[in-house]
Amino acid sequence: MYQRFGAFILVTLWMVPAPLFAQQPCPNFTVTVGSDEDRLMLSINGAENPQDQIAALDKFVQEHADSKFITCANEYYASINLKQNNVDKSIEFAEKDLAANYQDLNLLLTLMRAYVASNKVSDTAFDAIGKVPDQITAEIKPSRPPNASDADWDKIQKDAAELAKDSRAYAVYAFFQLLPRMTDAAKRVQALDNFIKTYPESEKDNAGQINAAYFQAYQMQSNLDKTVEYGEKTLAADPNNLVVLNTMGLIDAFYVAHPVVDKAAYYAQKALTVAQDMKKPEGVDDAAFKKEQNNQLGIAHLTLGYAAFVKGSKTKKLGPAIDELKMAGDLLEGNPALQGQAYYYMGYAYESGAPANHRGAMDALTKAAGLPGQFQGPARDLLAKVKAAAAK
């Protein structure tokens, strides 16, 4: 869907417009035949390779540093460098134009594509995303050429509508690609607020992604109420969102003021089913996929184990809790903090049974005490008490 944005269109700007409506660089410029700008465009269009195109641009910039056409030259620099996968250079030249208060749709899309292809993010990229709808309105407004047939005019209008639709769609795509790179949670929330004001249809069309993004941002802020609110909204739109299911299970089991273990177990059981049915995405390494699947399975078993522990504590029937927590510990090898939590409650369960299993408790707590995380200290304290009880 988005491949069309990878190719830039090199055209002589003085030519009569083609009957088909298409995205073009520098649509706001007119070029006089025989001028320096015209010779530049002819050199670019006649070049056999991108290096020759860059050389033509370099020569023009050196000789005409004060030309109003410099912004157009920058746009061509950005497009050519993007095509060559020199994304940092593409970003540099596109941002020069924006800093000079020049913009057009091709420039905004080029900048977004360069950022998506990079590992970077910036406020400028999100500003560009926010400018796309107005730029579409300003720029994509076809007029009927003289002598155009009804068929040609219909084609022009359809092409314009398709370009507007695809440009808007790419801006939405870029937003969701770039947002996870934003490490400031407050800025993420603000970016989301700005996005839905500019693209209000996304609240319906992309409800799952929007709510999941708010969920993650509020989770980063440790805003529990908002995390739960958007977790529920996310699952309403996307009931099989594995990460949200597992996180909601952990929240209801461990982090709310009054834990609701039945609700936590419901989320965890659903997460377990979804995790067991995970399909490896194309291009993902087998080992990396297995590690993530085990992590999600382990989180679900941890929540189920804790729920069983809470219920079993009343009857001292803690075998089901121990089994769940053992599976969690085995699966969470790549997540030491949660693995330590699983072993801590496993040790607690062994010691809370009737009769207490001191050896099982000590083995589990020794593992928990050796793992980094918030349960390392409590595991050491409980281990000392178990050893003292076992020595009597």
N, C-alpha and C positions, 0 to 999 in steps of 0.2 A: 504493500500500500504506500510505503514511504520512499521507495526507491527513486521515484521521479525527482526527489529533492537532492539526490546525490549528484545529478548532472546539472551543470550550469550551462546556460544558453549564450553562446557568443554570437552577437549580431552586430551588424553595422547600424548605428542608431539613426542614420539618415534615410534608411530604406523605407519604402511604403509598407505599412503594417500588413502582415500576412492575414489571410482571411480567418485563421484560427487564433483564438485568444490563448496566450501562454504567459507563464511567469518569465520576466526578463529583468536583468540587472539595469540599474540606472534609468528607470522609465521617465524620470523627471528632466532628463537632459536632452537637448537637441544639438546636433552637430552639423556644422556647415561643411559642405563638400569642399575638399582641398585644404581644410584647416589642419593645424597640428593635431587636434583631437581626432579628426577624420583619419589622418595618417596613422595615428596610434591604433585606432580600431581596425584599420586594414592590416596593420602589422600583426595584431593579436589574432585576427581571423585567419590570416595567411600563414601563421607560424605552424611548423611541423610538430612541435612538442611543447610541453609546458615551460621548459627552461627558456625557450625562445620567447614565449609570451611574457615571462617574468623579465627577461632582458629588455623587451620593448617598453614595458611599464617602467623599469628602472631608468631608462634613457629619458622617457618623457618627464618623470618626476624630477630628475636632476636638472633638466633644461627648462622646466616650467613650474617651479616650486610654488609660485603664487597663483597658478591657474585655478579657477573655480572647478575645473574638471578633476582636481586631485581626489575629491571624495569618490568620484566614479572609479578612478584608478585604484583607490583603496578597496572598493567593492570587488573589482576584478582580481586584485591581489588575494582577497579573502576567498573568493570562489575557486581560483586556481589552486591555492594552497590546500583548500579542503579536498579538492579532487585528488591531490597528491598525498592526502592523509597527513599533511603538516598542520595539525589542528591548532597548535599553539600560535603559529603564524596567522592562520585564518582568523582566530579569535582576536589577535592583536590588531589586524587591519580593520576588521568589522567594528571593533570598539573605538578605533580612531574616528570612524565616521559618526558613530553615535555621540561621541564626545564633542564633535563639531556640529551637532544638532542636525545631522543628515540621516534620513532613514527611508527605506522602501521595503516592500514585502520580501523581495529576494534577499536583501541584506539581513533582515531579521531571521529568515529561515536559515540562511547560511550560518549565522552566529549560533543559532540553536543546534543545528546539526553538528557544528564543531564542538560545542560543549558536550553534547550527548556522546560524541565519539571520544572525548577526552575523559580524564578522571577528575575533572575540576567542576567547580560550581561557583557562581558569583551572583551578586545582586543584579548585575547587568543582564545576565541571562534571564532572570525572572522578570525584569523590566521589559525585555524584548518579548517574552511570552505575553505579557499584559498589553503590549501595543498592537498585537496582531489583529484583533477584531476591528479596531478603528482603521488600521492600515488597509485591511481588506475592503472596507467600505469606501475609503478614499481612492483606492487604486483600481479595484476590479469593478469597473463600471463601463462595460463595452458600449460603443456607439456603432450604428450600422454604417459600414463603408458605402460610398457611392457605387451604384450599379451592382451591389451584392444581391445575389439571388435569395429567395426565401429560404432555401436549403442552407446556403452559406450563413445567413444571419441566424438561423436556428442553431447551427453548429457553433457559431461564435458564442451565443448565449449559453448553450449547454457547457461548452468548455470553460467559460468564465465561472459558471456555478460550480463546476467540478473543482476548478482551481481554488475557489473560495472555501469549499467544503474540505478539500484535502489540506489546505494551508492551516485551517482551524484545527483539523484533526491532528496534524503534526505538532502544533503548539501544545495541545492537550497531552499528547504522547511525551513530548519533551519535558513537560512539567512533572509527570510522574516518574520519568527517568532521573531527573535532577534532584527532586525533593529529598530522597533518601541520603543524598550527599551532604545535606545541610545539617551541621552538627548542633546548632543552636536551636533548642526546642521552641523557645519563644518566637524565633524568626520563622520556624516551620509553621506554627499556628497562624502567624500573620500572613505568611505566603499563601496558606490555604484559604484564609478569609478573603484575601485579595483575588485569588483565583476564582472562587465561586461567585464573586461579584462580577467579574469580567466574563466568566463562562457559566452563567446560571444554569444552563441545561445540564451541566455535569453533575449537579446534585441528584438528578434523576438518572442520567445516562451512565454515570460512573459512581453510583452511590456506594458500591462496595469499596472501591479504591479510595474515595474521598473519606469515608468514615474510618477505614483502616489507617489512613494517613493521620487523621486527627487522633485516633487511638494511640498510635505509636508516639506522636508528639507529646500527648499528655502523659503517657507512660514515662517518657524521658524526663518530664517535669516532676514526676512522682505525684501528679495530681490524680489521686485515686478516684474521686467522684467522677471526674470527666473521663478518665480511662474506662471506668465501668459503663458510663453513659454511651460512649462511642463504641465500646466493645459490643454492647447489645445492639446498637444500630448496625454495626458491621455484620453481625451474625444474622440480623433480619434480612439483609441484602445478600449475604454470602454465607449460608449456614455451614458450609464445609471449610471455612477458613481455619486451618489447623493451628496456626500460631495464636490466633485470637482465642480459639477454644481452649487451648492449653493455658494461656495466660489468664483467662477468666477463671479457669479451674483453680489455678494457684492463688489468685486473689481471694476467691470465696473460701478457700481452705486456710490460708495463712495470713492474709493481710488486712482483711476487714476487721472492724472492732468486734463484731460478733460473727464468727465463722459460720457458714452455712454448708456443712459437709455434704448434705444430700445434693444440693445444687452444684457444688464442686465436683462431686462424683458423676453427675449427669454430664457436665462439660467434658470431664476426663474420659468417660466411656465413649462419648462421641468422637473425641480426639483420637482415641485408640483405634477406632474403626477407620477413621480417615487416614491415619498414619500407616496402618497396615496395608491400605490400598494405594499408597503413594506410587506414582509412576515417575521414573527417572526422566527429567527433562533432557531434551536433545542437547548434546554438547557438554553436559555435566559429567565430571569424572566419577567413576563408579565408587571409589573410596569416599569421596566427598559426599555423594548422595547417601551412601550407607551410614555415614557418620551423622548426617542431619536426620535421617529417618530414625536412627537409634536414639538420638537426642529427644525427638518428639515423642517417641514411644516411652522413653524413660520418664519424661515429665508427666505423661498421663498415668503411668504406673505409680509414680511418687504421690500424685494427688489421690489416686484410688487407695493406695496404701495408707495414707494419713487418714482418709475418711473411714477406712476399716478399723484403724487403730482407735480413733475416737469412739466409734460404736462398740468395738470389742472391749474397750477398757471397763465398761460397766459389767460385763459378764466374764471377763478374764479370758475370753476366747479370742486369742490374738493370732492364731495361725494364718488366717487369710491376710491379715495386715502384713505379717512377716514375709509371706510369699510375694505379695505385691512390691514391698519395699526392697526385697532381694533382687527382683527383676529390674526395678528402677536403678539400683546401685550398679548392676552389671551393665545396663544399657547406657548409663550416663558417664561413661569413662571419659568422654571428651568435654564434660561440663563439671569440673571438680567442685564448684560451689554447691550445685544441686545434688551431686553424688554424695557429698559430705552430709547434706541434709537427709538424704534417703538412709544412709548408714546410721545417722544419729537416731532417727525414729525407729529404725530396725533394732538398734541396741536397746532403746527405751522399751520397745514392745517385748523383747526377750525378757527384760528385767521385770516387766509389769505382769507377766503371765502367772498362772497358778499351777504348778510352782514356778518360781523364777528360774530362768536358764542363764546362770551367771556366765558360763563359758561362751554361749552364743552372744550375750550382751557385750562381753569384753572384746570378742573378735570384731564385732560390728563397730563398736565405739573406738577401737584402736584404728580402724580404717578411717573413721570420720575425723579423728584427732589428727591424722596425717594429711588431711586435705585442706587447702586454703578456703576461707569463706566464713560466714557469720556463725556457723555451727561448730567451728573448730574448738573454740574456747569452751562452750557448753559440753561438747563431747569429752573433752579432757576432764572437766569437773565431774561429769556423770561416771566416767570410767573409774576415777578415783573412788567414788562411792561404791560402785559395783565390786571393785577389788576388795574394799574393806568389808563388804557384806559377805563376799565369798570366803574370806579368811576366817570368819567366825565359826 
